[in-house]
Amino acid sequence: MSYKILNGNELLIQGALEAGFNLYTGYPGSPLADFFNILFEEKEEMQKKGIRVVIANSEANAAAMASGAKMAGQNVLVAMKSMGLHVASDALSVGNFANPGGEIKSGVVVAVGDDPWSISTSTPADSRYLFKHLHMPFLEPSSPQELKDWMAKALELSQESSVYTGILLTTFMAEGGGRVHVHAEKEVSKDLVTLDPSKFNLSSNVMVPPNSLIADKEMILNRFPKVKEALAKLNLDEISGNETSEIGIISSGGVFETLKQVLEESGLIEKFALYKAATSYPFNDKQLLPFVKNRKTIVVVEEKRGFLEGEVRAFLGQHQIQAEVHGKEFRTKDGFVEGFPAFGGLSYEILYQKLNHLQDILEWNKNDVDCALPVKLNIPVPKRLPTFCPGCPHRETLSIMKDVRGSLADKNINLISHGDVGCYSLSFLEPFKEMHDLSAMGQGGSLGAGADLFTTNPSVVLMGDSTFFHSGMTSISNSVQMGHNITYILLDNDNTAMTGHQVTPRTGVSVEGHVRPRQNILDVARSLKVDVAMEVNPSDRYFYKNLLLDFVQKPGVKVIVSSKECGLTFHGRKKREERKVFSKGETEKVREFYQINTLACEDCRACVEMTGCPGLSQTNDAYGTKVMIDPQICVSDSYCTKIKACPSFELVKVSDYHPTKYKTHSSEKLSFGEFAEPTLKKNLNDIANGSDYRTIVIGVGGSGVTTISRIIAEAATTMGGRDDLQFKFMDQKGLAQRNGSVISHLSIYSAKKVHGPVVPVASADLVVSPDLLEGARALDYLGPQGLLIVDDEFQVPLSILLDRGIETDVTTALALQEELKTKLGDRVIMAPLKQMSFERFQRPVYASAMILGIAYQSGRLPFTIDDLNKAFASAVPKAEFAANWEAFNMGRDWFNKRGEVQKKVATTDNTDLWKKSAGMAAYPWQSSTKYADLWSSYTKMLSERLPEVAVTHIQQYVHDLIVFDQGKNLGEFYQNALELKKLYSGSELLVALRILAKTYWIKDEVFVSHLMISPVKVAADKERYENLGTSFEVVHINRPSFLVAGKKIEFDFSPKGWMLKLMRHMRVLRMLMPEWHSTEKEISKKTRTEILSTTLSKKRLMELDNIKGYREVRYKFAKKFLGK
């Protein structure tokens, strides 16, 4: 026997291996999403053991397979999410009633993951009701050890009764886990059996009348009573607390340990008798009956609806016990009030509050123990909405749908979008809102069929590849049969991406690793006799858009197969291959990067609204926020460049690329010297003596944040060889999407106590995050003596990018930093983790290891350095160990020197570059000194008169006016700027001044040509790219537009350097084409008049400030904020 740290899915498999299951099947779904990933990774070991693994096309297929395997005398484990139990229920019912006979001692266990908090499930299902409906007993483990060990108990229960048995676990248990004792695995037979059909009892196997009535009678009178006998024999229920109390509390499942933790920490455990039911259906009468006798009050604590409460009330009535029951409602002298909520889960805080309320009702004296209050910030913490991953092909489809919707709206056609369950379910969120309803797996088309019967709207259905094989084909067939006018978009990304990239019939390989035929979705769709079916690459934006626009306006059933591999698997594989190359010192011939020229960017955010890509971020200059591409997130899929709403996007080609080879400091081995070992704030002895250790790890999915929790978990495996400590964790992953918020709860506590999976509010010793925003979000968990360690910047979430700051100010990193310092003082450490990681390794993910180094050196990790070294070696890939351990020591070193080391701030003085760029406004026959001096003069004058405005901002304003028309309006701008100072002050003056500056120029093709080759921009490119390869080339992605003789002319064009140098002097075009940008001129004139006429409100200023963008984008904002 030994210890292991296992999560819920691993516990299911470990328990199954110890119990002796022959077949593991089911269908992937959160919170049991990782189940098949683990089995796929262990496929060779499973084959050696003679164990079969099958990802069925649907839960119903898996349930039917279980029936067949049971008939062959094999033990079967079926795994699915709660909604999958609905799908499987028909096959489970038929299989469960069938009885192959008493001589066959095989069993079927169905593991179901419920989601009380609705974190990752479309419907808040409660599987207990369905289990009972199916005549299936079910066990409800409350701890990681029970989850593992009860797999064997569930199998025994099924074998003894021949009835299918359930194992019910919740999200927190499935995605959590802990330190468990593991036992020897049970060998299973590898031999195939030969069935003799002449010995089949057909009346027991074939469920048709009258056999079904006989089976029903047999289930109720004989088979199910055996379940109760087996439960009594197993004797799994537990009693604790004050067994003589008149008040008994009954609970079960995942919430039990949190309940007991509340009772223990509130000093209430000795006031009540506490009963843990191993199953809510059926009860172990021999254990429960003695418990409820002589109790005056029974309190039932359970998550979701009152299933257990109903069973308890029935049990009390059956045995004529007159106890008062409190559960979902509390009875008071004045009637009933809400008890334990019937929706959502039950947290430590909810249980504490409700138990205190119940004590008031029961008139018990309360113990003087209060929950600690969390620290609250006085500024809002923006939401981090779930979004599609960088490089996700679904983003391309949704962007096109949004574009098509706009085109159809111009024709007064309103497109309706239907959908079901998959990654694409997120399409109802900003910025797309391209899913108007949602049905069960594969039923979006049938939902659309119902709407089509009574509406004139064209319909589009989004359906995933795995969903297509699950049940989607029947919806398409249904549409064909009824003559439905609908367009199906089948999103083929080569795997079941939402739940962790499991294989599908389209993948060409089975979960056991066997090569299988790649079942072609397009061929299958055509075989259903749809009117037309075509396959497209979603990256081909223009073809795809025109095809979809054509399809939705045609009658009949149309199918588009959007075929492109999932961005995570494609880029993940690509990065692994690149690391092998770079580790040898070899280079990549050409590496492509995409960037935004922020000088040309208008911050219209059309690229954000049309793609929602997390690779798009924010920076600032004199004109406020600008969109930028975050090189740490961008995967260079180029889709944002295809929107072509502006000329700001550029492709940069770096020759002979290597991330660190050309940086001299990157090849140098860092020397840290000897570190002084820290004094622990809480050691293992303290924890064993009752002082729990609690940590919160939070960050952005996909950024390496889970590395932190994995390393802490590995370090907790041995804990110095101690048996008097226990460890528990819970990784909350939400919709399993990258770039969403991910949080881990980790607790070490005395083995004599219990602890729920979630850290109570205001109790954590340590909260860490390599993201400032996420760290602030988790502040509620920080205990009174706890320490918060965060990066000093944050990955800009979509919610901020979509917020134009009109109603309220947008939260900034600086504002968060100041607020945290004010609230926490020396209990917060903010470090430039990602910056240091990127500078050293060209990858930000090592910030996770650095944060552990800071935590260790500050005395906040109760492990030895040797434990942590082994944990790193176990938790990270072998090829990544050296870099991670170096980063860990960088964190230790930074902590020791934090008073000396300040963040490297971009202090580059661009004064000479702005001056040089202004001088380039001169025509070839003019002196550049004239305009350079003009720039210096006005910069000085404005800086002296407007000291509250940053000099760098004034430099850019004056530069732009000179470059646009050689400063013809500089004098007027100067006078109007002084007028603004009379009308505005503070932040309002800064906004008004940048609005005023923008009214004196138009980013036409002439002005933008200069911005593309400005010395400021060229210098920035050189700083970023010159140390990544032997050379680099910038390719401008442009779509110029001209109005000639009343006709608009646009074309794609990538200008060369010499063309830009020529074009930037072609100011004469403005005179030759007087109508060119006439609308922009009118907008500028109207805006300037308004801001100078009177003092405007901050909101009105922000509205005017948001009139930006090129051409139609600017016109749209002008119409919105200025009217016609």
N, C-alpha and C positions, 0 to 999 in steps of 0.2 A: 504494500500500500504506500502511495506517495501523494504529494500535493501537486495540483495543477491549477493555473488560473484559466478558466474557460468562460466563454460567453454563452448565452442561452442556446444558440444554435449548435455550438460545440458540445454543450451538455446533453442535448437531445441525442446527438450522434454517439458520444461517449457512453451514455446510458444504454443506447441501443446495442452498442458493441458488447457491453458487459451482460446484456440480457439475452442476446442471441437471435437477432432478426436476420432473415434471409433476403428480404427485398425492402429497399428504401425507395419510395416513390412519392408522387405528389405534383404540385405545381408551385413555382416560386411566387412569393408575395410577402410584402412587409406585414408583420415584423419577422417572418421566417425567411426573409430574402436570402440570407447568407447560407442557408441550409445546403442548397445544392452547389454553391461555390466551394464550400468546404469539401464536399464529396468529390467534386471534380478535381480539386487539388490532390486528393488522396485516392484517385481512381486506380492507380496501380496496386496500392496496398489493399484496396477493397477487392480487386480481382483475385489477388493472391489468397484472400480469405474465403473466396467463394461467394461473396456477397454481390447481389445484383442491384444496380442503381438505375432508375428510369425517371427522367423528367417527362411526365405525360403531357399530351397536348392540352389537357384540361384536368381539373380536379375530378370531374365525372369519370374520365378515362382512368385516372389513378384509382378511384374507388372501385371501379369494376375490375381492374387488374388485381386489387386486393382480394376480391372474392374468388377469382380464379386461382391465385397463389395459395389461398387458404384451402381450397379444394384439393390442391396438390400437397397439402400438409406442411406448408411453409409459413413462417412468421413474418408479418408484414407491418412496416411502419409507413404511414401515409402522412405527409406534412403539407399544410396549406394555411392561408390566412382565413380570417373569419368569413369574408365574402365567398371564399372558395368552398366553405362548408355548405353554403346555399347551393352552389353549382353541383356539388357532389351528393347532395342529400338524396336524390332519387336513387342513384346507384348504391349509396350506403344503406338505404332502407331495404332495398331488394336483397342486397348481399347479407345484411344483418339478419333478416328473417330466414334466409336459407340456412339449412343446418346439415353439413356433410356427415354428421354422425359423431357419436361419443368416442369412437376409437381414434379419431383424428384430433390430436391435442395441439392444433395450431391456433395462433391468435392474430388478431388485427388490432393495432393501436393507431388511432387517428390523432395526431398532434395539431392543434389549432391555435393560432396566434390571434388573440383578441386585442383590441386597441381602444381601451376605455377613454383615453384623452383625445381620440380622433386625430392622432398625429400623422398617420400615413394611410388612413383607410377612408374610402368615399362614404361609407354608411356606418354609423355608430352601432354596429351589431352586438348582440349579446348571445354568444353561442350556447350558453347553458340551456336556453329554451329549445333550441333546435336539437341539441343532444338528447334531451328528454323526449322530444317528439319522435326521435328515431329509436327510442328504447336503448339508448347507449349510456351506460354509466360513464362518469368521467372523473379523473383525479385532478385536483387543483393544488399543485406544489406551491409552497410559499417561500422557498429558499433555493439557491443554486444546488445545494447538496441534495435536497429532495427532488428537484427536477431530474437530476441525473439518476438517482437511485430508484425513483418511482417509475422509470421506464420499464424496469424489470417487474415491478409490482403491477403495472398496467397490463403487461403481457401475461402475467400469471392470472390476473383477473379475467382476461379474455379467454385464456386456455381452459380455465376451470369451468367457465360458463358457456363457452362457444359464442359469446356475445361480443360484438365489437366494443372496444373501450376507448374513451377519449382521454387525452392529456391536454389540459387547458392552461395556456400561459398567456400573460399579457405583454404589451410592448416593453415595459420596463424590465420584465424578466427575460424576454427574448433578446433584447439589445443590451441587457446588463449581464451580470454574472458575478463570479467571485472565486475564492480559493476553496477547492473541494478535494476530498479524498477520492482517489481513483482506485479501482480494483482491476483484477485480471479480466481480460476479455473472454467471452465464451465462444468456443469454436462452433461453427455451423457446418453442416454437411455440404460437401461440394458435389455430391452425386445427384444426377437427375433421376427422377422416379418415373415409372411407367404406370399409368392409371388403367384400371380395368373397368370400362364403362358398364359392364354387365353387373357390377356390384353397386352402382350408383343408386341411391334412393331418390328416384325422380320426384316423388311427391314432396320430398323435403327440399330438393334443389331447384325445382321449377316453380316460380311464384306466379301461378295463375289460379283463378278459382277452379275448384274449391280448395286447392292446396294453400292459398293465401289465408283462408279462414282457419284452416288447421294450424298453420304456422303461427298465426296470431294467438290462438289458444295455447299453443305450446310455449310461446314466448312468455305469456303472462302467468301460466300455471306452473311451468317447469323450469324454463331456462333463466328467466330473470330472478326467481328465488335463489338460484345457484349463485347469482351475482352477490346477493346479500350475504349468503353463506361465506363466499370467498372474502368479502369485505370484512366480515367479523373475524375471519381467520387472520387476515393481514393486520388488523388492529392498528390502523395508521393515525387515528385521531389522537389529539393530545389535550391534556387539561393542565392549566397552570393558574397562578394567582391565588386568591383566597377561596379555597374550595367550600368554606362554610358561609360565604356571603349569600345574602338573599337576592343579590343581583348577579345574573350570569350574562356574559357577553359571548356571542357566537359569531365566528368569522371564518373565512376560508380564503385560500388563494394568495395572490401576490400582495394584497393589501394587508394581510395578517401581520407581517413583520413590522410594517410601519405602525400599525395599531399598537402592537406590543411595545414598540420603541416609545411611542407617546405615553403609554401607561407607565412604563418604567421611569422615563425622564420627568414625568409629572408627579411621581410618587403615588400613583393611583393603582399600581399593580396589586397591592395588598388589600384594596377595597373591593375588588370584583373577582368573581370566578371567571376564568377565560377558557373558552373551548375552541380549539382549531379543528374544523371539519376537513378531513382529507378530500371529501367530495360533497357537493351540495345535492347530488342525486346519484344513487339513493343514499340515505343515511345508514351509518352503522348503528342500528338500534341498540345493540348491547352496550355501546359506549355512551350514546347520547341520552338514552332514557334515564339512567341514574343521575346524569348531570342536571337535567331540567326539572326533575322531581324536587319539590320543596323550594323552588325558586319563586319569589313573588314577582320578579321582573326579569324579562329577557330582552337584551339589547342585541340587535342583529346589525353587524357592520359588513357591508359589501359594496363593491363598485357597481355602477350601472343600476339597472332596475332591481326590484325587490324579489328576485328569484329565490334566493336563500330564505328570505323572510317568509315568502309564501309557503315554502317547504316546511319551515319551522312551525308556522301557524297550523298547517295541516297536521303535522306530527303531534303538536300539543292537543289539538282537537281529537285526534285519533285515540290518544291516551288519556283524554279527559283531565288535562292539566290546566288549571285556571290562572296562568301567569299573564301579566300584562306585557305586551310586546311593543318595543320601540324600535323603529327602523327607518324607513323612508319618511315616516311621520312620527313626531313625538306627541303623545297625548298630554295635554295640560288641563288645568281646572277649567279653562275657558274654551277648550276645544283642541283641535289639532294644529300643529305648526310644522314647518318643514324640518325634517330630520337630516339624515345623511343624504346628500344630493343623489338623484336618480340619473343624472347626466354627468358626463365627464368622469374622471377618476377621483380618488380620495388622496389628498396630499397630507403631509404631516400637519400643516397649518389648519386645514379643514377639519381633520380629526380632532385636533386640540380644541378648536373652537366649538365643535359640536358636542364633544364630551363635557366641556365646561357648561354648555347650555343644558345638557342633560342632567348634570349634577344640580343645577338650579331647580329643574323640574322635580327631581327626586328628593330635593331638600337635603342633599348631603353637604357636609362641610368641605369646602375646597382646600386643597393644599396651596400654600403661597408660592406657586411656581408659575412664572410668566414667560411667554415666548419673547426672545430678544427682538428688538425692532431693527429693521434694516436701514442702511444709509440710503437716503433719497437725494437724487440730483435735482437741481432747480432748472435744468435745461432739458429739452426733449432729446431722447436717444432715438434717432431715425430707425425705422424698420429695415430689416434686410430681407426683402421678398425672395422667395424661391425663384430661380430662373434657369433657363437652359444653359448648359455648359458651353464653354468656349469651343467653337468649331462644330456645334450641334447642327446636324442637317435639318432638324425640325424648325429651327429658327428661320432657315431660308424659306421653307414652305409657308410659315406663318407671316413672314414679311411680305411674301407675294400675295397671300390671301388678303392682307390688309390693303395692299395696293389695288388688287382687283376689286375689293369692296368699294374703294373710293371711285374707281372707274364706273362701276355699275350704279353707284349712287347718283352719278351725273346723268344717268338715264332713268332715274327714279325707280331703280330696281334694288330691292333690299334682300341681300343674301343672308340665309340662315345657316349657321354652322352647328352640326351635331357631333357628339363625340362619346367616348367611353373612357376606360381606365388605362392609363399609360403615362409615359413622360409628357405626352402631348396634352394631358389634362391640364397642365399648367398654362395652356394657351388662353384660358379665361382671364389671366392676370394681365396687368400692365406689362409692356406697352401694346400688346396685341388685342386682347379681349376677343379672340377669335373662336371661342366655344360658347355657344348660347345655352346649351343644356348638356347633360351627361346621363348616360344609361349604364347598364351593367356591361361587363366584358363582351365585346362583339355586337352589342345591341344598339349602337348609335344609329345604324342605318334603319333598323326597324322603328326606332323612335321617330326618325325622319319620315318614314313611310306613313306613320299615323298623322303627322303634321301635313304631309303632302296631299292627303285626301281632301283637305278642307282649306288649303291656302294657295295663293298664286306665287309665293316666293320660291325662287330656286334654292336647292339645298346642296350643301357640301357635308360630307362625313369624313372625319379624321379617324383612322384606324391603324394600329401598329401591326408589325409583322407577326409577332407572337400572338396577338389578339386575333389576327386573321385565321391562324390555324386553330386557335382555341375555340372560337365560336362565330367568328366574323363571316365565314363563308356562307353560313345559313342566312345571314341578313342580306347579303348580296343576292343570293338565290331568291329570297323573298321579294326583293325589289324587282328582279327580273320578272317574277311570276305575276306581280300586281301592276306591271307597267309603270313603275315609279320614275319620276323625273328627278334624278339625283346624280351627283358626282362623288365617287368615293376616292379619297386620297389615301393610298396605302403606304404608310411610312416604313420602308424597309431599311433598317440600319444594321441588319445582320445579327442581331441578338436581342435578348430581353433586357434592354438597357436599364429600365427604371429600377429593377430589383437587383442589379449587380452583374449584368452581362452574361446571363445563362444562355446556353445554346437553345436554338429553335430548329424546327424542321428545315429552315432555310440555311442554317449554318453549315451543314455538311459534315458534322461530327456529333456524336452522342455524348452524353454526360460521362459515359464510361471511356471516352476517348476513341471510340471506333469510328472509322470513316463511314459516312452514310450518304446516300444521294441528296444533293441539294434540291429540295422541292421548290420549284419555280413559281413564285406568286403570280406573275403575269400569265403564265400558262394556265394555272388553275383558274384565275379570274376569267380568262377567255373561254375556258371550258364550260363556264356557267352561262354562256351565251349572252353576255352583256353586249350592249350596242357597240361599244368601242373601248379598247384598253390600250394604254401606251405607258412605256417606262421612260422616266426622265431623270436626269441628274439635277437635283435641286439647286446646284450652284449655277446652272445655266439660267440666270434670272429672266432674261428677256424671252427666251423660248418658253420657259415654264409659265410665265405670266400670260403670254398670248394664248398658250394652250388652255390654261385654266379659264381664262376669259371666254374662250370659244366654247369650252365644254359646258360651263354652267348655263349658257344661253341656248344650248341644244336640248331637245327632248330626249328621253330615254335614260338608260343606266350607263354611265360612263365611269371608267376606272383609270386613275393615274397611279402608277407605282413610282413613288419617289425613292430612288435607290441610291443610298450613300451611307458608308459605314459610320457607326457611332463615333463622334469626335473623341471620346475618352479612350476607346480601344485603339483607334487609329494613331492618335498622337502619343498615347502611352507606349505603344509598340515602337513608334518612330524615335521617341526619346531614349528608350532602352538601347536601341541600335546605335544611336548617336553617342551615348555614354561609352559604349565599347570602343568606338572609333577614337573618341577624344582621350580615353584613358591610355591609349597607346601613343599619344602625342600627335596623331594624324589629324588632318584638317578636312573640312567639308569644302568642296570646290566652290560652291556659291550658296550662301545662306540668305534667304529673303526675309526682310522685316517690313512691317508697315508702320507708318507714323502719320501724325497730323501736324501740319505746319500751323502752329497756333497763331502766328502772325496773320495768316489768311483766314483762320477759323473765325466764324461769326458767333459761335456758341448757340446756333439755332437748334441744335440737338435733334435734327432730322435723322441722323445716323442712329441716335439712341432710340428714338421713337419707332424706327423701322426695323431695328434689330434687337434691341435690349441686350446687347452683348456685354458680359461682365468685363471684357477686355477694354471697353471704353471707360475712361475715368475722367478726372477733372484736374485742371491746373488753374492758375490765376495770372493775369497781367494787368495792365492799366485799365483795361475795359471790363474787368470783373472776371467771372469764370470763363474758362474755355475747355472744350473737349480735348482730351488727349488719349493716346493708346498706351495702356500700361504694359510695358514690355515683359513684366513678370507674369502676366496672365495671358496675353495675346498668343494665339497659336498660328497666326499669319494665314488664316483661311481666306482672307481678302474680301469677305462678304460685305463688310461695312463700306468698302470702296465702290461697290456696285450700286449704291443708292444714288450716287452722283448728284447730290444736292448742292455740292460746293467743290471748289478746286483745292481743298486743303489736304487731301489724302496723297500720300507719296509712298512709293515702293523703294526700299533701299536694298541694293544687292551688295553683299559683302563677299569679297573673294578670299579664298583660303581661310575660311572661318574656323576659329577655335575660341571657346568661351574664356580661356585664361592664358593661353600660350603666349600672347603678345603683351601680357601685363606682368611686368617684372616682379611685383610684390606677390602675385598669386602663386608663383613657383617657389617662393621662399618659405621655408618651414618656420612657423611661428615658435618663439621661445617664451615660455611663461614663467620659468623658474619654479621655485617651490611654493606651493600654496599652503597657507596656514589653514588647518582644519577648523571649520566653523563650530560655534557653540550651538547645539540644537535647542530650539525653542520648545520642542516636545519630542521626547525620545520614546523608544519602544516600551520601556518600563512605565513611563507615564501613561501610555495608551493601555497597557495591560492592567494598570491600576484604576482604569475607568475614565480616563480623559481621552475621548474619541479624537482621532485625527481625520480631518475632512478637507478635501481639495476639490475645487471646480476648475476644469479645463474647458475653455470656450474659444471658438475661433470661426473662421470661414472654411466651409467644406472645400477640400481639394488643395488646401494650403500647407498641408503637413501637420495640422494641429493634432490629429489623432496619434501621431508619433509620441506626443507627450504622455497621453494616458496609457498607451501601450507600454512605454518604458516604466512608468510608475507601477503598472500592474505586474510587469515582469519582476521588478525589484521586490514586490510584495509576495512573490511566490514562496520564498524561504523565510524571510524576516528573521534571519539569524538562527534558523532552525527551531524557532519557537512554535509550540503547539497551543499557547495560551492567547493567541491573537487570531483575528479573522479579518478578511478583506472582502469588500464588495464594491462593484462598480456598475455604472449604467451609462451607455453611450447613446445619447438621443440624437438621431440622425434625421428626423423629420421625413420628408419625401424622398430621401436618398439622393438628393440633388446636390451637385457641387455648387459652390458659391452661395449656399444658404448657411444659416447659423447652425453650428454643431456644438453640442455641449456634453461633457462627461462629468459624472459625479463619482468620486472615489473616496472610500471610507475604510479606515483601519480601526478596529475596536476590539475590546476584550471578548474572548470566545465565550465568556459567561453571559454576555448580553446578546440582544438582537439589534439589527439595524435595517431600516428600509433601504431600498435601492437609491433613493434620492436624498441628497444633502438638505437638511432643513434650512429654511431662510435664516440669515444672520448667524450662521454657525461655522462657516468655513475658516480653517486656519490659513488657507492659501487659495487665491484665485489668480489664475494665469491665463494670458491670452496674447498671441502674436498679432493682435489687432486691437487698436485702441477702442473702437466702437463696440466690439463684442465684449471686451473687458468691462466697459462701462455698463453694458446691458446686464452683466452678471453680478453687479454690485450688491443686489439684494441678498446674495448668499454670503457675503463677507461678514465674518464674525467680529465682535468688538475688538479683539486683539489680532485680527487677521491681516494679512499682507496681500496687496494687489500688485501684480507684476504684469505690465503690458508694453506693447510696442507703442511708440509715441505718434504713430500715424495709423490710418485705417484704409482698408480697401473701400473705395467709394461705392456704396450700394445703389441699386437702380432707383430706389425711392428718392435719394438725393438728386440723382441726375434728372429725374422727372419733375422735381420741385423747382420751380423758377423763382422762389423766394418772394412771391407777390403778396401773399397773405401774412406770412411770418418769416422771420429770418431763418435761413438754413443753418443747421448746426455744423460747425467747423471743428477741425482737429484742435486748433488753438483754444477754442471755447471749451471743449471737453477737457483738455489738459488743465486749464485754469480751474475749472469746476472740481475736478478730481483732487487737485492740490489743496483747494480750499476746504473740501469735505474731509479729506483723509490725512493731510499733512505728510508725516514721514511714514505713513502706512501705505504709500503708493510709490512704486518704482516704475518710471517710464524710460525706456531705453530704445535706441535706434536699431532694433534687432534686424528687421528686414533689410535695412540699408547696409548694415555691416555684413550681413550674409550675402547680399548681392555683390557688394564690392569684393568680397573675398572669393566667393564660389560662383558668381554669376547666376545664382539661384537663391530665392528667398526662403525656401523650405527649411533651411538649417536654422532659421530663427527659433524653431521649436526646441532644438537642442540647446541653443544659447539661453533660452528662458529657463530651462532646467538647470543650467550652470549657475544662473543668478539665484534661483530658488535654493539650490544646494548651498551656495556660499553664504546666503543670508540665514542659514540655519533652519530652513523651512521644510526640508525633506528628511524624514527620520530613517535614512538609510546610510550605510557606509559607502565610501567611494568604490570599494570593490563590488558591492551589490549593484551599484549603478553601472559600473563598467560591464558586468555580466549581463545586466538588463539591456544595455545598448546593443551588445553583441547578439542577443537573442531576438530583440524587437525590430532591428533594421536589417536590410539585406547586407550580406557580407561585403559587397563592393561599396556600400555606403557607410560602413562603420567608421573608417578613418576620418572622413569629413565630418560626420556627426560628433565624434568624440573631440575633434579639434574645436568644433563649434561650441560644445559643452564647456570646454576650457576657456574659450573666448568669453563666454558668459561669466565664468568665475572671475576671469581677469578684469572684465569690465566692472563687475561689482566692486572689486577691490580698489579700482582706480576711478570710480565714477565721479569723485570730486575733481579729478584732474582732467578726465576725458569728457569733452563736450561733443554733441552731435556735429558732424561735418555739415555746415550750412552752406548753401549755394551763395557764396559771397562774390561771385565773379562780377566785376565792375564792367558793365557794358557801355560806359560813357563814350569811350573812343569808337566803339562799333556803331553806336547810334549816330555819332557825329560823322563817321565815314559814310554811313548809309545815307544820311541827309545830303552829304556832298555829292552823292551819286545821282541826285535829282537834276544836276546840271546836264544840259545837252552837250554833245561832244565839242561844240565850239565855245562852250562856256567854262568858266573856272569853277571847279568844285569847291574851292575855298569860300566862295561867296555864300553858298548855301550851308556849308559847315559852320561858318561864322554866324549866319542868320539863326541857325539852330542853337548855337551856344548863347546868343544874345537873348532870344526869347525864353529859353530854358531858365536862364539866370533871372530874368525879369519876373516870370511867373512863380518861380520858386521863392523869391523874396516876398511877393505879394500874397502867396498862398502857402505859407509854411506848414499848414495842416495836411497838405497833399504830398504824398511820397514823391521825391525827386525823380525816381525811376518812372513814375506814371507821367509826370510832366514831360520827361524826355521822350516818351513814346508818343504822346499827343502832338508835340511840336514836330517830331520827325514825320509823322503821318501827314500832317498838313503840308509840310514842305514837299514831300515825295509826291503827293497827289497832284498839286498844281503849282509847285514851286513857291508855296507859301503866300499865295495871293490874298488869302483871307486870314493871315496870322494876326494882323492888327485888330480885325473885327473880333476874332476869337479871344484875343487878350482882353479887350474891353468887356465882352460879354461874360468872360470868366469872372471878372471883378464884379459885374452886376449880380452874378449868381451868389457871390459871397455875401451880398446884402440880403438875399432871399433865403439862403440855406446855411446850415452849419452842421458839424459832425458828419455822420455817415450819409446824411441826405445831400450834403455838399459834394461828397465824393461821387455819389451816384449821378447827381445833376451834371457835374463837370464831365464825366465820361459820356453822358448822353449828348451834351453840347458838342464835344469833340467829334463824335460820330456823325453829326449833321454836316460837317464840313468836308467830308470825303465820301466817295462811293467806291466800293471794291469792284471796280470794273476790270476788264482784262488788262488794262494798262497798269493800274495800281498793283494788282495782284502779281503781275509779272515781276515787278520790283521786289515784292515781298517774298517771292520764291527764291530770289538770289541775293537777298539782303545779307550783308556781312554778319548781322546778328544771328540770322538763321544758319548761315554757313558755318559759323563758329560753333554753334550748338551741335550741328551734325558731326563736325569733326571731333568734338569732345566725346560724343557718344560712340562713334563707330571706328575711329582710327586705331583703337587697340583691340579690335575684334578680328582683324584680318590684315592682309597685305594692302588692300585698297577697297574703296566702296564707291558705288554709283547711285545717284538719286534719280528716280524716274517719277515725273509728275503725272498724276492721274487727273486729267482736266477735261471739262466739257464746256468750251466757250460758247457764248450766245450773243448774237448780233441781231438788231432790228434794221433791216434794209428795205427801203421802200414799203414800209408797213408790214413786211414779212419777217417772221422770226426764223432765224437760222441757227441750229445747234449741231454740234458734231463732237465726237470723242477725239481727243488730241493729246499727245504727250510731247510738249515742246522741249527742244534742246536748249542748252545754255545760251547759245548765240541768238536764238530766237527770242528768248526772254530779255536779253540785253537790248535787242532791237525794239521789242514791243513796249518796254517800259518807257521809252521816249515818244511813243505814238499818241501823245495827248491831242494831236491834231484830229484824231478820229472823233473826239467829242464834238468838234465844230462841224465836221463833215456829216456826222449823223446826229442831228440835234434831238431826235426822238429817242436816242439811245439812253436807256436808264432814266427816262423822263418821270416815271412813276416813283423811282427812288428819290429823285430831286424833290418831288412834291411832298413825299413823306418827311424828308429832312427839314424842309421849310416849315411844315406844319408843326413838327415836333419842337423845333427850335423856338418858334413863336410861343408855344404853350409854356415851356419851362421858364422863359424869360418874362412872361406876363404877370405871374403871381406866384406865391409860395404854394407849391403842390404838396399833397400828403405823401408819405413814404410809399404807400401802396400805389398811388398814381405814378410816382417816379419809377417804380419797379415795372409798372405796365409799359411805360414808354421805353424803359431800358430793354425790355424784352421784344421790342420791334427790331428784329435782327434776322440775318440769314440772307441768302442769295435769291434773287428773282421771286418766284412764286411763293417761296417760304416766307420771305419778308412781306410780300403783299398780304398773305394770310394773317400775319400778326398785326399788320397795319389796319386791316379791315376790322379786326377784333378790338383793337385798342384805340383806333382813331376814327373808326366809322368810314363811310364813303368819302 
